[in-house]
């Protein structure tokens, strides 16, 4: 459970980082 939970957390973290970087990219375009 620990290893699987850590892997899932890593996937979620990478998705969050990707979304945040896309938001920052859009801010750079529009501002």
Rosetta constraint file for C-alpha pairs under 8 A:
AtomPair CA 1 CA 5 HARMONIC 5.79 0.50
AtomPair CA 2 CA 6 HARMONIC 6.05 0.50
AtomPair CA 3 CA 7 HARMONIC 6.19 0.50
AtomPair CA 4 CA 8 HARMONIC 6.18 0.50
AtomPair CA 5 CA 9 HARMONIC 6.05 0.50
AtomPair CA 6 CA 10 HARMONIC 6.16 0.50
AtomPair CA 7 CA 11 HARMONIC 6.36 0.50
AtomPair CA 8 CA 12 HARMONIC 6.24 0.50
AtomPair CA 9 CA 13 HARMONIC 6.03 0.50
AtomPair CA 10 CA 14 HARMONIC 6.16 0.50
AtomPair CA 11 CA 15 HARMONIC 6.28 0.50
AtomPair CA 12 CA 16 HARMONIC 6.20 0.50
AtomPair CA 13 CA 17 HARMONIC 6.18 0.50
AtomPair CA 14 CA 18 HARMONIC 6.12 0.50
AtomPair CA 15 CA 19 HARMONIC 6.18 0.50
AtomPair CA 16 CA 20 HARMONIC 6.10 0.50
AtomPair CA 17 CA 21 HARMONIC 6.09 0.50
AtomPair CA 18 CA 22 HARMONIC 6.24 0.50
AtomPair CA 19 CA 23 HARMONIC 6.26 0.50
AtomPair CA 20 CA 24 HARMONIC 6.25 0.50
AtomPair CA 21 CA 25 HARMONIC 6.11 0.50
AtomPair CA 22 CA 26 HARMONIC 6.22 0.50
AtomPair CA 23 CA 27 HARMONIC 6.24 0.50
AtomPair CA 24 CA 28 HARMONIC 6.31 0.50
AtomPair CA 25 CA 29 HARMONIC 6.38 0.50
AtomPair CA 26 CA 30 HARMONIC 6.14 0.50
AtomPair CA 27 CA 31 HARMONIC 5.74 0.50
